[in-house]
Amino acid sequence: MTYMAPRTEQQSLLESTGTLLVLRAPVVPPAPAPGQPGVVSVYLQDYDDVFVAVSEQGWVRAFCGHVDLGTGIQTALAQIVADELDVPMSAVQMVLGHTDASPNQGPTIASASIQITARPLRQAAAQARHILVDLAADMWNVDAEQLSVQNGRISSAHGQAIDYWALLAGKQYREYLRDDIQTKAAKDLKIAWPRLSPVWISPPRRWASLPMSMMCGCLTCGMAGSYGRPMSDGIRAPLSATAWFQWMPLA
């Protein structure tokens, strides 16, 4: 989605009711490694970064400091958030690269968007899910481990059910991002871990004589699997359509 007035709209979100926000104090990102392109801006907004917002209105808003250069990270990041929160993809609104709305996460380089900058976003989505499930557990006086979530609706074995949006009605929840949040195991992911297997395809011959450094956007990142390269804990988001291999269903 596009913010027409990022600073005003972000401050409005921070003050809103009927919302759950997972936040982080603004920090300057690390500089690119030697040899990597890009520079790091030291600009920080004077209010907290928001990674994930869940609203009583039925939407989830997720924020990332990188931009989509045609590689499909907007879709890939939305899939990661939807999977961790157990909500439909249609409920997730992505906000990318807004100076006064998204976290400063440095330049958009190669596969860093999925391997590095997606990590706090995934943790924030998991943290929001834990908070909402805990709220339902407290309301019903049951153990959170006994509850299940599907499409944003929390259910108990005793027939009780409530959706995220109803839990948030008229309330205001704010929590800072934690490093100890348990994200889902790969086997529990339904959207961001399709059962697909790579089949390699030779790159077009016209690229054969170009230096590798000139082919970073397509060959190096594509062959390495820019959006097919997994995070260390199991996420494998979809590949760019320009990568030189195809995904085939496993038998």
C-alpha positions as CSV (number, residue, x, y, z in Angstrom):
1,M,0.0,0.0,0.0
2,T,1.1,3.6,-0.4
3,Y,1.1,6.2,2.4
4,M,0.1,9.6,1.0
5,A,1.4,11.4,4.1
6,P,3.8,8.9,5.8
7,R,4.7,10.8,8.9
8,T,1.1,11.9,9.7
9,E,-0.4,8.4,9.0
10,Q,2.3,6.6,11.0
11,Q,1.8,8.9,14.0
12,S,-1.9,8.3,13.7
13,L,-1.4,4.6,13.7
14,L,0.9,4.8,16.8
15,E,-1.9,6.6,18.7
16,S,-4.8,4.6,17.4
17,T,-7.1,2.3,19.4
18,G,-8.4,-1.1,18.3
19,T,-4.8,-2.0,17.4
20,L,-1.9,-4.2,18.4
21,L,1.5,-2.9,17.4
22,V,4.8,-4.7,17.6
23,L,7.5,-2.0,17.8
24,R,11.2,-1.3,18.0
25,A,13.2,1.8,18.9
26,P,14.7,3.2,15.8
27,V,18.3,2.0,15.1
28,V,20.8,2.8,12.3
29,P,21.4,-0.4,10.3
30,P,24.9,-1.9,9.8
31,A,26.9,-0.8,6.9
32,P,27.1,-3.1,3.8
33,A,30.0,-5.6,3.9
34,P,33.2,-4.6,2.0
35,G,32.5,-5.0,-1.7
36,Q,28.7,-4.7,-1.4
37,P,27.0,-1.8,-3.1
38,G,24.9,0.8,-1.3
39,V,25.3,3.2,1.5
40,V,23.6,3.4,4.9
41,S,21.5,6.5,5.8
42,V,21.8,7.5,9.4
43,Y,18.3,9.1,9.3
44,L,16.0,8.0,12.1
45,Q,12.5,9.2,12.7
46,D,11.7,10.5,16.2
47,Y,9.1,7.8,17.0
48,D,9.2,4.0,17.3
49,D,9.5,1.8,14.3
50,V,6.4,-0.4,13.6
51,F,7.0,-3.8,12.2
52,V,3.5,-5.3,12.4
53,A,0.1,-3.7,13.2
54,V,-3.1,-5.6,13.6
55,S,-6.4,-3.7,13.6
56,E,-9.9,-4.3,14.7
57,Q,-10.9,-3.3,11.2
58,G,-9.7,-6.6,9.9
59,W,-6.3,-5.8,8.4
60,V,-2.7,-6.5,9.2
61,R,-0.1,-3.9,8.2
62,A,3.6,-5.0,7.9
63,F,6.5,-2.6,7.4
64,C,9.9,-3.3,5.8
65,G,12.6,-0.7,5.0
66,H,13.6,-2.4,1.7
67,V,11.8,-1.8,-1.6
68,D,10.6,-4.1,-4.3
69,L,12.7,-3.7,-7.4
70,G,10.6,-6.2,-9.4
71,T,12.0,-9.2,-7.4
72,G,8.7,-9.9,-5.7
73,I,9.7,-9.2,-2.1
74,Q,6.4,-7.4,-1.5
75,T,4.6,-10.7,-2.1
76,A,7.2,-12.8,-0.3
77,L,7.2,-10.7,2.8
78,A,3.4,-10.6,2.9
79,Q,3.4,-14.5,2.7
80,I,5.8,-14.7,5.6
81,V,3.6,-12.4,7.8
82,A,0.4,-14.1,6.8
83,D,1.9,-17.5,7.6
84,E,3.2,-16.5,11.0
85,L,0.0,-14.7,12.0
86,D,-2.4,-17.3,10.5
87,V,-4.3,-14.8,8.5
88,P,-5.3,-14.8,4.8
89,M,-2.9,-13.1,2.4
90,S,-5.7,-10.7,1.5
91,A,-5.6,-9.2,5.0
92,V,-2.0,-8.2,4.8
93,Q,-1.0,-4.7,3.6
94,M,2.8,-4.2,3.0
95,V,4.4,-0.8,3.5
96,L,7.9,-0.8,1.9
97,G,10.7,1.8,2.0
98,H,8.8,4.8,3.3
99,T,11.3,7.1,5.1
100,D,8.9,8.2,7.8
101,A,6.9,5.0,8.0
102,S,9.1,1.9,7.7
103,P,12.2,1.0,9.7
104,N,15.5,2.1,8.3
105,Q,17.0,-1.3,7.3
106,G,19.7,-0.1,5.0
107,P,20.0,-0.5,1.2
108,T,18.1,-3.2,-0.8
109,I,20.9,-5.6,-1.7
110,A,20.7,-9.0,-3.4
111,S,19.1,-11.6,-1.2
112,A,19.3,-9.6,2.1
113,S,15.6,-8.8,2.0
114,I,14.6,-12.4,2.8
115,Q,17.6,-13.6,4.7
116,I,18.1,-10.6,6.9
117,T,15.5,-7.9,6.9
118,A,12.6,-10.4,6.8
119,R,13.7,-11.9,10.2
120,P,12.4,-9.1,12.5
121,L,9.3,-8.9,10.5
122,R,8.7,-12.6,10.9
123,Q,9.4,-12.4,14.6
124,A,7.0,-9.5,15.0
125,A,4.2,-11.4,13.2
126,A,4.8,-14.4,15.5
127,Q,4.9,-12.2,18.5
128,A,1.6,-10.6,17.5
129,R,0.1,-14.1,17.2
130,H,1.3,-15.1,20.6
131,I,-0.1,-12.0,22.2
132,L,-3.5,-12.5,20.6
133,V,-3.7,-16.2,21.6
134,D,-2.7,-15.3,25.1
135,L,-5.5,-12.7,25.3
136,A,-8.0,-15.4,24.3
137,A,-6.5,-17.9,26.7
138,D,-6.8,-15.4,29.6
139,M,-10.4,-14.5,28.6
140,W,-11.4,-18.2,28.6
141,N,-9.1,-19.2,31.5
142,V,-7.4,-22.0,29.5
143,D,-3.9,-22.8,28.5
144,A,-2.7,-21.0,25.3
145,E,-1.3,-24.3,24.1
146,Q,-4.8,-25.7,23.9
147,L,-5.9,-23.1,21.4
148,S,-5.6,-23.2,17.6
149,V,-5.7,-20.4,15.0
150,Q,-7.0,-20.5,11.4
151,N,-7.6,-17.4,9.2
152,G,-7.3,-15.1,12.2
153,R,-9.9,-17.0,14.3
154,I,-8.9,-18.5,17.6
155,S,-10.7,-21.6,18.7
156,S,-10.7,-23.9,21.8
157,A,-11.4,-27.6,22.2
158,H,-14.6,-26.5,24.1
159,G,-16.2,-24.8,21.2
160,Q,-15.2,-21.2,22.1
161,A,-14.1,-19.0,19.2
162,I,-13.2,-15.4,18.6
163,D,-11.3,-13.6,15.8
164,Y,-8.4,-11.3,16.2
165,W,-10.5,-8.2,15.3
166,A,-13.0,-8.8,18.0
167,L,-10.2,-9.2,20.6
168,L,-8.8,-5.8,19.7
169,A,-12.1,-3.9,19.6
170,G,-11.7,-0.6,21.5
171,K,-8.3,-1.8,23.0
172,Q,-4.8,-0.6,22.5
173,Y,-1.8,-3.1,22.8
174,R,1.8,-2.1,22.3
175,E,4.8,-4.4,22.8
176,Y,8.4,-4.1,21.8
177,L,10.0,-6.7,19.6
178,R,11.6,-9.6,21.5
179,D,14.4,-11.8,20.4
180,D,13.2,-14.9,22.2
181,I,9.9,-15.3,20.2
182,Q,9.3,-18.8,18.9
183,T,8.4,-18.7,15.2
184,K,6.7,-21.6,13.4
185,A,8.6,-24.8,12.4
186,A,8.9,-25.3,8.7
187,K,6.5,-28.2,8.8
188,D,3.8,-25.8,10.1
189,L,4.1,-23.2,7.4
190,K,1.4,-23.3,4.7
191,I,2.2,-20.3,2.5
192,A,5.9,-19.5,2.7
193,W,7.2,-23.0,2.4
194,P,5.6,-24.6,-0.7
195,R,6.6,-28.2,-1.4
196,L,8.6,-27.3,-4.5
197,S,11.9,-28.5,-5.8
198,P,14.3,-26.4,-8.0
199,V,15.1,-27.5,-11.6
200,W,18.0,-25.6,-13.1
201,I,17.9,-24.0,-16.4
202,S,20.9,-22.6,-18.3
203,P,21.1,-18.8,-18.4
204,P,20.6,-17.1,-21.8
205,R,23.8,-17.3,-24.0
206,R,23.9,-13.5,-24.4
207,W,24.9,-13.2,-20.7
208,A,27.8,-15.7,-21.0
209,S,30.5,-13.1,-21.7
210,L,29.5,-10.6,-19.0
211,P,31.4,-10.3,-15.8
212,M,29.7,-11.8,-12.8
213,S,29.5,-8.5,-11.0
214,M,27.3,-7.1,-13.9
215,M,24.9,-10.0,-13.5
216,C,24.1,-9.7,-9.8
217,G,20.5,-8.8,-10.3
218,C,19.8,-11.9,-12.5
219,L,22.5,-14.5,-12.6
220,T,24.3,-14.4,-9.3
221,C,21.2,-13.8,-7.2
222,G,19.0,-15.9,-9.5
223,M,21.4,-18.9,-9.6
224,A,21.9,-18.6,-5.8
225,G,18.2,-18.4,-5.4
226,S,17.6,-14.8,-4.2
227,Y,14.2,-15.6,-2.9
228,G,14.5,-19.3,-2.9
229,R,17.5,-19.3,-0.6
230,P,16.1,-20.3,2.8
231,M,16.5,-18.4,6.1
232,S,18.4,-20.5,8.6
233,D,15.2,-21.4,10.4
234,G,13.2,-22.8,7.5
235,I,11.6,-20.0,5.5
236,R,11.9,-20.3,1.8
237,A,10.0,-17.5,0.0
238,P,9.1,-17.6,-3.7
239,L,11.7,-16.8,-6.3
240,S,11.7,-13.9,-8.7
241,A,10.2,-14.8,-12.0
242,T,13.5,-13.7,-13.6
243,A,15.6,-16.3,-11.8
244,W,17.1,-18.9,-14.1
245,F,15.5,-22.0,-12.7
246,Q,11.9,-23.2,-12.3
247,W,10.0,-24.6,-9.4
248,M,8.5,-28.0,-9.9
249,P,6.1,-29.8,-7.5
250,L,7.6,-32.7,-5.5
251,A,6.1,-36.1,-6.2
